[in-house]
């Protein structure tokens, strides 16, 4: 036991740790019927349902239709959801519940992992600090309780290294293999951690045994991946970077303090270094989930500092202050506030709205559009509809794997059913329906299901599209607000249903203006298909760009993606686009100035 500790203090530390674990676990379980998930969850659950209904999923028939793509996603979580979902009844809601239960399990596993290793490397006080740090931050804790596959991967890292260093090679091999089957990044994470541990302790024979056994056990996956390597592009979707300043500061300080004696900390060095490849591959995920190791290092550091305090009362005050600080104000959004607010029905930000997905699926089924080729304004939202009804998506989620040439681009725009970011009664949709250009099937409060009915006269549609584009570009340039997390004083105001509803109406308003620009480009593109196919393709891409912009200006998942300067630049580019449209004459949308302004708008905002 660490100098300056006592049996009483250890008992108190254990009680505090169990209280933190228990309170957060109760709050998470209370929300299980409407659980907080990430935008990735629609993709994972839709594939899990496919596994449950077809037995295997070597090919992804949902994303990147019409032909699909090889399924190179680690199947571990999908199979687990499939099994539990079938046990719970095999309905869409059963698979969603299975995912939620596994997400709570993942969070619990992360907390217990932090507790175990901080206690093993330090004492009960270090474990208390580690648990308080990890459970206290909304971003750190949330990165595990949303239940994505990489969370299980980051949990597996220390256990695999631990069993390797303990010469329990069978357990190390099984965990390393499970990590690889859970996430493609497992091949560059857990094996790296074990290799570093072997290097530090010169365990070459053990490394060879684990390496060969893991290679054999994971061969179905990596052989499948290599056979389909041409499909892997490594391109990432857009994510907001979330940092956990308190954990990061203490982890850096702790690493500098502890690693002065590297021979005493081979395990921690291997654990901390294992996921460094993620800094190149997916820095946002590294920042979120390396907090597991960071909280342990930070907990050990705080325990070291506390042990150096000579006066017992000051030591106790230090411990109480740090636990309260990590819980109430962890230099960011406190997780306790986020969980309480969610349980109270104040769901902000909501990354994925199952009610919206269910409602859109009902529209498809009601209009006999089952197994439709579906183009969704936000490609990552599309798979959530596939959880409720079979669809084949234009593009889709996990864009790392996609065809070099997308055959969907060769199909007519009229092939697809569209989910657009507009309420079904939007005046622009009504106008298009009255002109016979588009059919509106219905929708939800802020999304509509539509189809192109007939191509219009290019000259007539050019004038109409120019007017819609210019009007809405000028509105966004003048009135759009950045979709980011409000400052604390304004965030508190959102803790009322009326304020949250008012905020939702504000975000919907700017969503609809961008959505109208998507419709204008889509209708214009269809009018050009027969005579100017290359231009038609450009405007179909522009329609997709405005649909994505509508999502980034209104949806919960991209909250915080764009900084204020990027948002302001978008507004300046909207003004430039409107000016080019006004000056373009009869064929304004196809003019060189308009096309250049559109390219600049999307490149500056999305970086592509």
C-alpha positions, 0 to 999 in steps of 0.5 A, a space after each residue: 500500500 502506498 505511503 501515507 495511505 491507511 485502511 480507512 482511507 482505502 475503504 473510503 476510496 472503495 466506497 467512493 469508487 463504487 458510488 461513482 460506478 453505481 450512480 452512473 450505471 443506474 442513470 444509464 440503465 434508466 435510459 435504456 428504452 431511449 438510449 443515447 447512441 452515435 451515428 455509427 449505431 445505425 450502420 452496426 445494427 443494420 448489419 447485425 440484423 442482416 447477420 441475424 437473418 442471413 447467417 453471414 455477411 461477407 458482402 454488404 448489401 445495404 451500403 453503396 448500392 446497387 451492387 454493394 461492397 465487401 463487408 470488411 468491418 470487424 464482425 464481432 459486435 455485429 454478431 453479438 447484437 445479432 445473437 442477443 437481438 434474436 433472443 429478444 424477439 428479432 424485431 428492429 426494436 429488439 436489435 436496438 435494445 441489444 445494442 443498448 445493453 451491450 453499450 452499457 456493458 462496454 461502459 461498465 467494462 471500461 470503468 472496471 478496466 480502469 479500476 482494476 489496473 489503477 488499483 493493481 499498479 497503485 492502490 485503492 486511491 489511484 483506482 478511485 481517481 482513475 474511475 472519477 476521471 473516466 466517468 466524470 467527462 461526458 466525452 471520455 465516458 460517452 465514447 464508451 457508453 455509446 457502444 461502438 466497436 472501437 470501444 471494445 478494442 481499446 478495452 482489450 488492449 491492456 488485458 491482452 498485454 497483461 496476460 502476455 506479460 503474465 505468460 498466460 499466452 492462450 488468454 493473450 491470443 484469444 483477446 488479441 484475436 477478439 480485438 482484431 475481429 471487433 475492429 479492423 484497427 485491432 490488427 494495428 493496435 493490440 499486436 503492436 502493444 504486445 510487440 512493444 511489451 515483448 521488446 521491452 522484456 525481450 520475450 521473443 518466444 512468447 511473441 512468436 507463439 502469440 503472433 502465429 496463433 493470432 495469425 491463424 485464428 484471424 485468417 478468415 478475416 485478414 484473408 477476406 480483407 486482402 482479397 478485397 483490398 482494392 475496395 479499401 480507401 481509408 477515407 474518413 467521414 466527418 467527425 467533430 474532435 472532442 478533447 478531455 482536457 483534465 484527463 489529457 493534462 493529468 495523463 501527460 503529467 503522469 506519463 512524464 512523472 512515471 516514465 522517468 523510470 521506464 523499467 518499472 512501467 513496461 506494462 503502462 508504456 506498452 498500453 499507452 503506445 499501442 494505439 498511437 497508430 490511430 493518431 494517423 488513421 483516426 485521431 478523433 477516435 484516439 483522442 476519445 478512447 485513449 482516455 482509458 489509459 489516460 485516466 489510469 495514468 492520471 489516477 496513478 499520478 494523483 495518488 503519487 501527489 496525494 501520498 506526498 502530502 504530509 498532513 492527513 486532513 490536507 490529503 483528504 481534502 485533496 482527494 475530495 476536491 479532485 473527485 468533485 472536480 472530475 465529476 462536477 467540472 472536468 474542464 469540459 462537459 460533466 458526464 453526470 449533467 449529460 446523463 441526468 439531462 438525458 434521463 429528464 428527457 432533454 435529449 441534446 445533442 441527439 446523434 441518431 433519432 430512431 423515431 425519425 428513422 422509424 417514421 421514414 421506414 413507415 413511409 417507405 413501407 406504406 407506399 410499397 417502396 420496400 427494398 428501395 434504392 434510397 439516397 439519404 441527405 446524410 449518408 451515415 443516417 441512411 443505415 438507421 432506416 435499414 434497421 426497420 425496413 430493407 433498403 439499398 443505399 446510395 453510398 452509405 456509412 463507413 466510407 473507408 470501403 467503397 468502389 473506385 467507380 461507384 456504379 450508382 453514379 451511372 444510374 439515372 437520378 430518377 432511379 432513386 428514392 430520396 430522403 431530403 432534409 425538408 418537412 413534407 409540407 415545405 413550399 419548395 416541395 409543394 411547388 415541385 409537386 404541383 409542377 409535376 417534377 417531383 412526388 412527395 410520399 410523406 415524411 417526418 417533422 424534418 425529413 421528406 421521402 420524395 422521388 423525381 417524377 419527370 425531367 423538366 425543360 432545362 431552360 425553365 428549370 435553370 431559371 427556377 433553380 437559380 432563383 431557389 439557390 440564390 434566395 436560400 444562399 443569401 438567407 444562410 449567409 445572413 442568418 445561419 448560426 453555427 451548429 456547435 455546443 453552446 457555452 455553459 451559460 447558454 447550455 444551462 438554458 437548454 435544460 428546459 423542454 421549451 428552450 430545447 424545442 425553440 433551439 430545434 426550430 432554429 436549427 430546422 429553419 436553416 436546415 430547410 434553407 439548405 435542403 431547398 438548395 439540394 432540391 433545386 440542384 437535384 431537379 436541375 440535374 435530372 433536367 440535364 441528363 439527356 443532353 448534358 450528362 456531365 453537367 447532370 453529374 456535377 449537379 447531383 453531387 452538388 445536391 448531395 453537398 447541400 444535403 450534407 450541409 443541411 445535416 451539419 447545420 442542424 443535426 446532433 451528430 456533427 455538433 462542434 464539427 465546424 469552428 466559428 471561422 469555418 462557419 463564417 467562411 461558409 457564409 462568405 462563400 454563400 454570398 459569393 455563390 448568390 452573387 454569381 447566380 444573380 450575375 449569371 443570366 438565363 443559364 446561371 447554374 451552369 456558368 463557370 462562375 457559379 460552378 467555381 463558387 460551388 466548388 469553393 463552398 464545399 471544399 472550404 467547408 468539407 475539405 473535399 
